[in-house]
């Protein structure tokens, strides 16, 4: 067939699937809507966990390359109140259990590990339909078509493949982020750089927070969190950065200036990031020739820190299921989904609990208790 294994989406999950298949001598084609690997910024730091993300990288035979992109010290965490008082401070112990890497670097390792031509850039999927024998016909925006023996939707929250399997749609969880950056912070924003420290900062209060992470070259990457309806954010003119930043900063009146500098002095235009999630126990009936991974399968809020880890683990596990059932795609998909559903439901439930804990009436102490318990469990 034209594409025995067609993967829609060149994110971390889809690329991990393609890479582990390649390790086992199975070819795949990855269709990506973006024009190139550098078409847009690739997010910030990710903590890669021993029990899933790191296991996937070992299956992909990329663990040594992964170790080379770890950002030392970035796993440190601190919780502050709105006045800048440090309530919890944990240093990066350097034990490798949850090291931080930049998403861009991790994606580059995966891309570089694949044969030239595996990723087909500029292929925006606009329609997909089943044909005979469990195959699927794909139509792309530029007019190309393709037929796949096995179709995998790795195309994120608003997946075009997802509706083949499920009627469930992502729902707004009641929290949105506004993304900002400060650059050269050790020189130009010293007080804020000191507040953030070497890793991550969580300044939390009821219904809101300022979350930031130190990246390479003294870059401070922040997500300003607010529990407000979607209509509230829609009323802000984000096409005017000055006005938008001022409106968001107004919600943090009385907060320490070294914290609000992450809003007021942003050196990039603020980007609204509404948080959506699929139902905690999302699943679908086995449908011939197609499955999902990552956010397309189990979109959840980022408050369990598992999104990228699960996507990569999904990709590796699906590849291994295909290898374990040569010539029997349906058996491979059934085995993969049998493990996928309870695994993703457990993490989605944790994410939902943490989301409600972070900005509840007891914040920031609820967050301090959360990290204190987590620290003790790792000791």
C-alpha positions as CSV (number, residue, x, y, z in Angstrom):
1,X,0.0,0.0,0.0
2,X,1.0,3.6,-0.3
3,X,1.7,4.1,3.4
4,X,1.5,0.9,5.5
5,X,1.9,3.0,8.7
6,X,0.8,6.6,8.5
7,X,1.3,8.8,11.5
8,X,-0.5,12.2,11.6
9,X,1.5,14.6,13.7
10,X,5.3,15.1,14.2
11,X,5.1,15.8,17.9
12,X,7.1,13.9,20.4
13,X,4.6,10.9,20.5
14,X,4.4,10.5,16.7
15,X,8.1,10.8,16.3
16,X,8.8,8.3,19.1
17,X,6.4,5.8,17.4
18,X,8.2,6.3,14.1
19,X,11.6,5.9,15.7
20,X,10.9,2.7,17.6
21,X,9.3,1.2,14.5
22,X,12.5,2.2,12.6
23,X,14.7,0.5,15.3
24,X,12.8,-2.7,14.5
25,X,13.0,-2.3,10.7
26,X,9.4,-1.1,10.2
27,X,8.9,1.9,7.9
28,X,6.4,4.6,8.7
29,X,5.5,8.0,7.2
30,X,4.8,11.0,9.5
31,X,2.5,13.7,8.0
32,X,2.9,17.1,9.6
33,X,1.0,20.3,8.8
34,X,3.8,22.6,9.7
35,X,6.2,23.6,6.9
36,X,9.4,22.6,8.7
37,X,10.8,21.6,12.0
38,X,11.5,25.3,12.8
39,X,8.1,26.7,11.7
40,X,7.2,27.7,15.3
41,X,8.6,27.8,18.8
42,X,8.4,24.4,20.4
43,X,7.4,25.2,24.0
44,X,9.7,25.2,27.0
45,X,11.2,22.8,29.4
46,X,9.9,19.3,30.1
47,X,10.7,17.0,33.0
48,X,11.2,13.5,31.6
49,X,10.2,10.8,34.0
50,X,12.0,7.5,34.7
51,X,8.8,5.4,34.5
52,X,7.6,6.5,31.1
53,X,9.4,9.2,29.1
54,X,12.9,7.8,29.9
55,X,11.7,4.3,29.2
56,X,10.4,5.4,25.8
57,X,13.8,7.0,24.9
58,X,15.6,3.8,25.9
59,X,13.3,1.8,23.6
60,X,14.1,4.4,20.9
61,X,17.9,3.8,21.6
62,X,18.2,7.6,22.2
63,X,18.8,7.7,25.9
64,X,22.5,8.7,25.6
65,X,21.6,11.5,23.3
66,X,18.8,12.6,25.7
67,X,21.3,12.8,28.6
68,X,23.4,15.2,26.5
69,X,20.6,17.8,26.4
70,X,19.6,17.8,30.1
71,X,19.7,21.3,31.6
72,X,21.6,21.0,35.0
73,X,19.9,22.4,38.0
74,X,16.6,23.0,36.2
75,X,14.7,20.4,38.3
76,X,14.8,22.7,41.3
77,X,11.4,23.9,42.5
78,X,10.2,26.6,44.8
79,X,6.8,27.8,45.9
80,X,6.2,31.5,46.8
81,X,3.3,33.5,48.1
82,X,2.1,36.6,46.3
83,X,4.5,38.8,48.4
84,X,7.5,36.8,47.2
85,X,8.1,34.9,50.5
86,X,9.6,31.5,49.8
87,X,7.4,28.7,51.3
88,X,9.0,25.7,49.8
89,X,12.4,25.3,48.2
90,X,13.9,22.1,46.7
91,X,17.2,21.9,44.9
92,X,17.9,19.7,41.9
93,X,19.5,16.7,43.4
94,X,21.0,15.7,40.0
95,X,19.8,12.1,40.4
96,X,18.3,11.9,36.9
97,X,14.8,10.9,38.1
98,X,13.0,13.9,36.5
99,X,15.6,15.8,34.5
100,X,14.6,18.9,32.5
101,X,15.2,19.2,28.8
102,X,13.9,21.7,26.2
103,X,11.1,20.4,24.1
104,X,12.9,21.8,21.0
105,X,16.1,19.8,21.7
106,X,14.2,16.6,22.4
107,X,12.2,16.9,19.2
108,X,15.4,17.5,17.3
109,X,17.0,14.3,18.6
110,X,14.0,12.3,17.5
111,X,13.9,14.0,14.0
112,X,17.6,13.4,13.5
113,X,17.2,9.7,14.3
114,X,14.8,9.1,11.4
115,X,15.6,8.4,7.8
116,X,15.4,11.3,5.5
117,X,11.9,11.7,4.1
118,X,10.1,9.9,7.0
119,X,8.5,13.2,8.0
120,X,6.5,14.8,5.2
121,X,6.3,18.5,6.1
122,X,3.5,20.8,4.8
123,X,0.9,18.0,4.9
124,X,-2.1,19.4,6.6
125,X,-4.8,16.8,7.0
126,X,-8.2,18.1,6.0
127,X,-10.2,14.9,5.6
128,X,-9.9,11.2,6.5
129,X,-12.3,8.4,5.8
130,X,-12.4,4.6,6.1
131,X,-12.1,2.4,3.0
132,X,-12.1,-1.4,2.6
133,X,-10.2,-3.7,4.9
134,X,-9.5,-1.3,7.7
135,X,-7.6,1.1,5.5
136,X,-8.1,4.8,5.5
137,X,-7.9,7.5,2.8
138,X,-6.2,10.8,3.8
139,X,-6.7,14.1,2.0
140,X,-4.3,17.0,2.5
141,X,-4.8,20.7,2.1
142,X,-2.4,21.0,-0.9
143,X,-4.4,18.4,-2.8
144,X,-2.3,15.2,-2.2
145,X,-4.0,12.0,-1.1
146,X,-2.8,8.9,0.6
147,X,-4.1,5.5,1.7
148,X,-2.9,3.9,4.9
149,X,-3.1,0.3,6.1
150,X,-2.6,1.6,9.7
151,X,-3.5,5.2,10.7
152,X,-2.3,6.7,13.9
153,X,-3.6,10.0,15.1
154,X,-0.8,11.8,17.0
155,X,-2.1,15.2,16.0
156,X,-2.8,16.7,19.4
157,X,-5.8,18.2,21.1
158,X,-7.8,19.1,18.0
159,X,-7.0,15.9,16.2
160,X,-8.5,15.3,12.8
161,X,-8.2,11.5,13.3
162,X,-9.9,11.5,16.8
163,X,-13.5,11.7,15.4
164,X,-13.1,8.4,13.6
165,X,-13.0,6.8,17.1
166,X,-14.7,9.1,19.5
167,X,-17.4,11.8,19.8
168,X,-15.8,13.2,23.0
169,X,-14.5,16.8,22.5
170,X,-12.0,18.6,24.6
171,X,-13.7,20.8,27.2
172,X,-12.4,24.0,28.8
173,X,-11.3,23.3,32.4
174,X,-11.8,26.8,33.8
175,X,-8.1,27.8,33.8
176,X,-6.1,29.7,31.1
177,X,-2.5,30.6,30.9
178,X,-0.9,33.7,29.4
179,X,2.6,32.9,28.1
180,X,5.4,35.5,28.5
181,X,9.2,35.7,28.4
182,X,12.0,37.7,29.9
183,X,15.5,37.5,28.3
184,X,19.0,38.0,29.7
185,X,17.3,38.1,33.2
186,X,20.5,37.8,35.3
187,X,21.5,41.2,33.9
188,X,18.3,43.0,33.0
189,X,15.8,41.5,35.5
190,X,17.9,40.6,38.5
191,X,15.2,40.6,41.2
192,X,13.0,38.4,39.1
193,X,15.8,36.0,38.2
194,X,16.7,35.7,41.9
195,X,13.0,34.9,42.7
196,X,12.8,32.2,40.0
197,X,16.1,30.6,41.0
198,X,17.7,27.8,38.9
199,X,14.6,25.9,38.2
200,X,10.9,26.5,38.5
201,X,8.9,29.0,40.4
202,X,5.2,28.7,41.4
203,X,3.8,31.8,43.0
204,X,0.2,30.8,43.9
205,X,-2.9,32.3,45.3
206,X,-6.6,31.5,45.2
207,X,-7.7,31.3,41.6
208,X,-4.5,32.6,40.1
209,X,-0.8,32.1,39.9
210,X,2.5,33.0,38.2
211,X,4.4,30.0,37.1
212,X,7.9,30.4,35.6
213,X,10.9,28.4,34.6
214,X,14.6,29.3,34.0
215,X,15.7,28.2,30.6
216,X,19.1,28.4,28.9
217,X,20.8,31.8,28.5
218,X,19.0,33.3,31.6
219,X,15.7,33.2,29.8
220,X,12.6,33.2,32.1
221,X,9.6,31.5,30.5
222,X,6.3,32.2,32.4
223,X,2.7,31.1,32.3
224,X,0.4,33.4,34.1
225,X,-2.6,31.4,35.3
226,X,-6.1,32.7,35.9
227,X,-9.3,30.9,36.7
228,X,-11.6,32.9,34.5
229,X,-14.2,31.9,31.9
230,X,-13.2,31.8,28.2
231,X,-15.4,34.9,27.6
232,X,-13.2,36.9,30.0
233,X,-10.1,36.1,28.0
234,X,-11.9,36.7,24.7
235,X,-12.7,40.3,25.9
236,X,-9.0,41.1,26.0
237,X,-7.4,42.5,22.8
238,X,-4.3,40.3,22.6
239,X,-3.4,41.9,19.3
240,X,-2.3,44.9,21.4
241,X,0.4,43.5,23.7
242,X,0.7,46.6,25.9
243,X,-3.1,46.6,26.6
244,X,-3.3,42.9,27.1
245,X,-0.3,42.7,29.5
246,X,-1.7,45.6,31.5
247,X,-5.1,43.9,31.8
248,X,-3.6,40.7,33.0
249,X,-1.3,42.5,35.4
250,X,-4.3,44.2,37.0
251,X,-5.4,40.8,38.3
252,X,-2.2,40.7,40.3
253,X,-2.4,44.1,42.0
254,X,-0.6,44.0,45.3
255,X,1.8,41.2,44.3
256,X,5.5,41.5,44.7
257,X,7.1,43.6,41.8
258,X,9.7,40.9,41.1
259,X,6.8,38.5,40.3
260,X,4.6,40.9,38.3
261,X,7.6,41.9,36.2
262,X,7.0,38.5,34.5
263,X,3.8,40.1,33.2
264,X,4.4,43.8,32.9
265,X,7.9,43.6,31.3
266,X,7.3,40.6,29.0
267,X,9.6,40.9,26.0
268,X,7.3,38.9,23.8
269,X,3.7,39.4,22.9
270,X,1.5,37.6,25.5
271,X,-0.1,34.4,24.1
272,X,-3.3,33.1,25.7
273,X,-3.3,29.4,26.3
274,X,-6.7,28.1,27.4
275,X,-6.5,24.7,29.1
276,X,-8.7,21.9,27.7
277,X,-9.1,18.2,28.7
278,X,-10.9,15.1,27.5
279,X,-13.0,13.1,30.0
280,X,-10.8,11.4,32.6
281,X,-11.9,7.9,31.5
282,X,-11.9,8.6,27.8
283,X,-11.8,5.5,25.6
284,X,-13.3,4.1,22.4
285,X,-14.4,0.9,20.8
286,X,-11.8,-1.0,18.8
287,X,-12.0,0.3,15.2
288,X,-10.2,-1.5,12.5
289,X,-7.0,0.1,11.2
290,X,-6.8,3.2,13.4
291,X,-5.8,4.4,16.8
292,X,-4.6,7.4,18.8
293,X,-1.8,8.4,21.0
294,X,-0.8,11.4,23.2
295,X,-3.2,14.4,23.5
296,X,-5.3,13.0,20.7
297,X,-6.1,10.1,23.0
298,X,-6.0,11.6,26.5
299,X,-5.7,15.3,26.5
300,X,-5.4,16.5,30.1
301,X,-4.3,19.7,32.0
302,X,-0.5,20.0,32.6
303,X,-0.8,19.7,36.3
304,X,0.5,16.2,36.5
305,X,3.4,16.9,34.2
306,X,2.7,13.8,32.2
307,X,1.6,15.0,28.8
308,X,4.9,14.7,26.9
309,X,5.9,11.6,28.9
310,X,2.7,9.8,28.1
311,X,2.8,10.7,24.5
312,X,6.3,9.3,24.1
313,X,5.5,6.2,26.1
314,X,2.3,5.7,24.0
315,X,4.4,5.8,20.9
316,X,6.9,3.3,22.1
317,X,4.3,0.9,23.5
318,X,2.3,1.0,20.2
319,X,5.5,0.3,18.2
320,X,6.3,-2.6,20.5
321,X,2.8,-4.0,20.2
322,X,3.1,-3.9,16.4
323,X,6.5,-5.7,16.6
324,X,5.0,-8.3,18.9
325,X,2.1,-9.1,16.5
326,X,3.7,-9.4,13.1
327,X,1.1,-9.4,10.3
328,X,-1.8,-8.8,12.7
329,X,-2.5,-5.1,13.1
330,X,-5.8,-5.7,14.9
331,X,-4.2,-7.8,17.6
332,X,-1.5,-5.2,18.0
333,X,-4.0,-2.3,18.4
334,X,-6.1,-4.3,20.8
335,X,-3.1,-5.1,23.0
336,X,-2.0,-1.4,22.9
337,X,-5.3,0.0,23.8
338,X,-5.9,-2.5,26.6
339,X,-2.9,-1.0,28.4
340,X,-3.5,2.6,27.1
341,X,-6.9,3.2,28.7
342,X,-6.2,2.5,32.3
343,X,-2.8,4.1,32.1
344,X,-4.1,7.4,30.7
345,X,-7.2,7.4,33.0
346,X,-5.0,7.2,36.1
347,X,-2.8,10.2,34.9
348,X,-5.9,12.2,33.8
349,X,-7.4,11.7,37.2
350,X,-4.2,12.9,38.9
351,X,-4.1,15.9,36.6
352,X,-7.7,16.8,37.4
353,X,-7.0,16.6,41.2
354,X,-3.9,18.7,41.0
355,X,-5.6,21.4,38.9
356,X,-8.3,21.8,41.6
357,X,-5.6,21.7,44.3
358,X,-3.4,24.4,42.8
359,X,-5.7,27.3,42.9
360,X,-8.2,26.3,45.7
361,X,-9.2,28.3,48.8
362,X,-6.1,27.0,50.7
363,X,-3.5,28.1,48.1
364,X,-0.6,28.5,48.3
365,X,-0.4,26.1,51.3
366,X,-2.2,23.4,49.4
367,X,0.7,23.5,46.8
368,X,3.3,23.6,49.6
369,X,1.7,20.4,51.1
370,X,1.6,18.8,47.7
371,X,5.3,19.3,46.9
372,X,6.3,18.5,50.5
373,X,4.5,15.1,50.3
374,X,6.0,14.5,46.8
375,X,9.5,15.2,48.1
376,X,9.1,12.9,51.1
377,X,7.8,10.1,48.8
378,X,11.0,10.4,46.7
379,X,13.3,10.3,49.7
